[in-house]
């Protein structure tokens, strides 16, 4: 019965949306994709609508000049007081001082962060002492399954190279 806002609708954003739906959440999506391209039950929203209506906001977008500090004082002020912010994308998507202030003043309920603007964190990062702020050391991707997949890809790349077949070629 809660709403999850997903900012960025690539593979990870889509997987997060499916999990949210499995938990019975309504899903709002901020994406460049057309509304007709969204899976059933997902609604395209602009950023302010998404932040204002969501109980949970999860960031899955790249860091660009237009997304830097997208979560700032004005966006945090329109969020529900019981809302949770999750950032597993890029640290600089969030203005850390503004988020710390919002958490300490009770303007939002909590934040779960796997990324910070500087890693490893500076000792003076305001989020380290913010209320209801849960920080992991940029390891959300590091499940045993993900690491196994990563090693399988590396081994297959090496085997292919030795056999003279190039896969996963990145042009420079």
N, C-alpha and C positions, 0 to 999 in steps of 0.2 A: 503493500500500500504506500510505499515511499517513492519519491522521485529521485532518479540519478541523472545528473547532467554529465555528459561525456564531451570533453573538449578535444577534438581531434579524432577522426574516425578511420584511421588506418587499421592494420591487422590487430594491434593490441587494443585500440579503442573498441573495435567490433567485438573482440572476444570478451572484453569487460562488459559491454552492453548485453551480450547473450547471458552472461552470468547474472547480471542484474535482473534481467527478465525471468530467469529461472527462479530467482528469489521473490518474484511477484512485484518487482519494481517497474514503474513507468519510466521510460527512458527518453530523455531530451538529448539531442545531439547538435553540437556546433561543428559544422563541416562545410567544405566547399562543394560537396556532392549535392546533386539535385534531390529534392524531397522524394521524388518518385524512385530514386535509386536506394532509398533506405529500406532495410528489412521491415517486415510487418510489425506494427506496434511501436515503432520508433518515430519520434516527432522531431523535425528540424526546428531549431530555435536560434535566435541571435544571442550573443554573449550575455547581455544584461538580463534578458528573459530567463536564460538558463541559470544564471547565478541567483536570481531572485526567487525562482520557483523550486529549485532543487534542494533536497534534503542532504544529498551527497554530491559533490562536484569532484570529478576525477580528470586530471590533466594528462593528455596523451598526444600533445602536439609538439612540433619541432620548435626550437628556439630561433626566432627571426627578429629583425628590428621591430616588426609589428606585434610580436607576441611577448617581447621582453617586458616584464612588470605588468603583464595583463591582469594578474591578481594584485590589485593595489587597494588603497584605502577606499576609493569610491566603489569598487566591485565588492569588497568585503562588507561595506555598509549596507548593500542591498540584499545580502544573504540573510537567510533565516537565522535566528539566534541559536537554534538547535542544529544548524547545518555542520557538516564535516567536509573538510577539504582534503583531497588526496593528490599528491604530486609524485608520480613515478616517471615523469617526463624529463624535464630539465629544470635545474634549480632557479635560474634567472627568470623563469616564467612568473615567479612570485617575488614581490617586494617583501623581503624578510622582516624589515622593521614594521611595516604596515600589518603583516600577519601576526607578528608577536603582539603588537598593540591590540589587535582585534581579539586575540585569544585571552590576553591578560585582562581585558575589559569585559569579557563575556559576550562580545558581539557575535561570535560564532562559537560552537561547542568544542570543536577539536580539529586537529590537523594530523594527517599521517604523511610523512615525507620520506622518500627514499633518495632524494637528491637535494642538495643545497647549492647556493651560488658559488661557493668555494669549497672544494673537497681536497684533502680532509678539511673539516670545518675550522674556521678561526675560533679561538677561545672566546672572542667577544661577540660571536653571532647571537643576536637577541632571541633566536628560536631555541637555543640550548636550555634556557631557563623559562621559556613561555609555558603557561598553564595548558594542560591537555594537548601538548605537542609531542608526537611520537616520531622519532627519527631512526631510520635504519641506515646502515653505512653503504648505501648504493648497491645493495645486493638482492633486491626484489626479484631480479631475473635469475638468480643463482640457485634455483632448485636443482636437485639431483638430476631430474629429467632434462632440464635445460642444459646443464653441463655435459650430460651424456650425448645429447644431440649435437652440441658444439664440438665435442671430440670426434663424433662420427663424421661430421662435415669436414673437419680438418684432416682426418685419416683418408677420407674419400678424395679430397683435393690432392693430397700427396700421392696417393695411388694413381690417380688420373694423370698427374704431371709426369710421374715415372713412366707411365704407359704412352706418353705423348699426346694425351687427350687433355684439352684445357676446359675446365668447367669453372663457373663462378668468376669469369674473367672481368676484371674491372679496368676499363680504359682510363688512362691518365691524360 
